[in-house]
Each structure stands twice: as structure tokens, then as C-alpha cells.
């Protein structure tokens, strides 16, 4: 989960097209303004059947969506790495899609590489309608400039694989190949993922079973890596309620082969909305009861005048899960247009494994 974009083309910097994203008041209604009213955009409703490959592509009638990949990797020495690749689409207004520079879609890309000693990230912006960024269902690809997520030969729409994923920043880059032998997973109730008791929701599916291989580059150094990866796809028009300030989200790869997705959405009154899915080794997914989920901060760090809970005690009572998570790098801060914490984690307790943690709105 993450963010809202803004255009960076030189011709538009400082212009009126930036107005929806430049105002600090956007934070008044949820992280990155995602709790603002969404009149005119398509609504997320229960019962919709997701279809593939169609839903791998963009949904311009909805205000916001993302293609989101995180990878837990190791190099040949056994050292641990993380990689993130994200493409966001944001519509500035509803209605029929305009041509060229008049198109109302704005795109933003985030990429990061993390190890125990460094966290490097990059950010890109693009306008829709001119080919600089976009996504398509067949053949599947999502891109912004030279950053690519692309379906390979014998691409399976049900597995969203194989994929190649590439990105680079000023001092890092990576190229990964992703394989999966199990189908994607519908989150929530058949892909309908509730975000509040007041009707906010998204359409949400994941591919948590990727096997990743490839290389990371730091400066002139090339490092061969392999491991596990997880892709999330979500689209919505108002994924937060107006009183929700941000979220804490976990994707967990258990050593038993099971996968777990958990999140809590924080409210201004101090309450939380919890949700999650338990995914068995064969790909069968079951929503978790909210009252079975507990996520308690266990350690904090200060970054840019923010106090962030970077270690957690996580419990899912209905599944016997009771773990303590630790970050690979406590300073995995994405200092992007709408800043957030995103980084690889390890965990131990009733279960062991690796995963990713994302925290917004702090």
C-alpha cells in the first residue's frame, strides 16, 4: 500500500496541474489525502468478480491504484537484501480519458534497495497519455521511463508469472526474474478488501509465491541475489475513511510455506481497523477475524522528527501465530513526495521467516 503522485515534467513544475498534490492540507484526510471524498469516480462494491488478465491492467475509472513488489533476497555470501518496485496511478479528475498532455492520469514510481548498512531509493513522476508511463493487461507490462515490470514468455495471467522487473537510481539498480507455480490470491472477500466499518474498501489481490533471482548493483558492484517476492495489486477511489491517518502493513513468508498479510488502519480517536488473510502452502486463502489480530509496537526509532515503531509483537490467536519482528535496517525511510517507512524484516517466535513492513502516516 502507498501514496499519491505528482507530475515532475519540467513544463508542468509549479503549474496548476500540481495543485491536487502540492497542498499540505491533503494530509488532513488520511495519509496522502486518500480519505478525501471521491465523487464521480467508480465505487468499490462487494461481489464484483475480478477477471484476469483484464485486471492486471489499469482501471482509470477509479482514483488510485498500484502495482507493488517487495523481495526478500540473499546474496552468495548469505547476506540479506531487500528490493522494492512500485508504480502508482492517480487520476486528477473523473470522466472520459483525455488525449495526450490533457490526460488526467499521473504516474509515480518508487524503487529501493536495502541491506543492513544502507537504504537507497529513487522516485519518478510522469504524465499519462504520452507514453512515458503506463500499464497494460495484454501483453502484461507496467512501466515508468526505463523502469519495467514485464510479463515473460509463456506468461500465465493466473500466476502473474514469469515477470522481469528492473529499476535504477543514481547509486543503485536491480534486475530480477520472478517465477511462480501457484495462482494469485484474492485478498479479503474474493478480492473485496474492507478498510473501515464505514464502507471504504479496495479491490486487492496478491501473488505471494514468487521465486526471485537476479542481481543488485551498488555503484559499479554487481551482486547476484535470490529469494522470495510478493506482489500486491490494489485499486480504489477512497481507500481510507476521513478519520484514518495511515496504516501498518505486513507481508510474511513463513518458513512452513504459508503466507500471511496483515494490516491495521489507525484512526484519529486511537482506535484501529484490523484485517488480514492467512494463505496456506497450496494457495488457499482465508480472511482472518479482526479480533484475532494484535499488532503491538516493541521498539522505536526517530527519523526526520518522526517516532516510528520499527519492531513489533504480532499475534494471530486463531492460527497460533505469535512472533517478534525486527527490521533488516531500522532506517528504511522512503523520503519521497509522501514519505513512509518500507523495508525488509525478519521474525521469530511460534513461526520464523522473512517479510516486509510498510508504515505510513507517521
Buried (B, 14 or more C-beta within 10 A) or exposed (E): BBBBBBBBBEEBEEEEBBEBBEEEEBBEBBBBBBBBEBEEBBEBEEEEEBEBBEBBBBBBBBBBBBBBBBBBBBBEEEEBBBBBBBBBBBBBEBEEBEEEBEBBBBBBBBBBBBBEEEBBBBBBBBBBBEEBBBBBBEEBBBBBBEBBBBBBEEBBBEBBBBBBBBBBBEEBBBBBBBBBEBBBBBBBEBBBBBBBEEEBBBBBBBBBBBBBBBBBBBEEEEBEBBBBBBBBBBBBBBBBBBBBBBBBBBBBBBEEEBBBBBBBBBBEEEEBBBBBBBBEEEBEBEBBEBEBBBBEBEBEBEBEEBEBBBBBBBBBEEBEBBBBBBBBBBBBBBEBBBBBBBBBBBBEEBBEBBBBBBBBBB
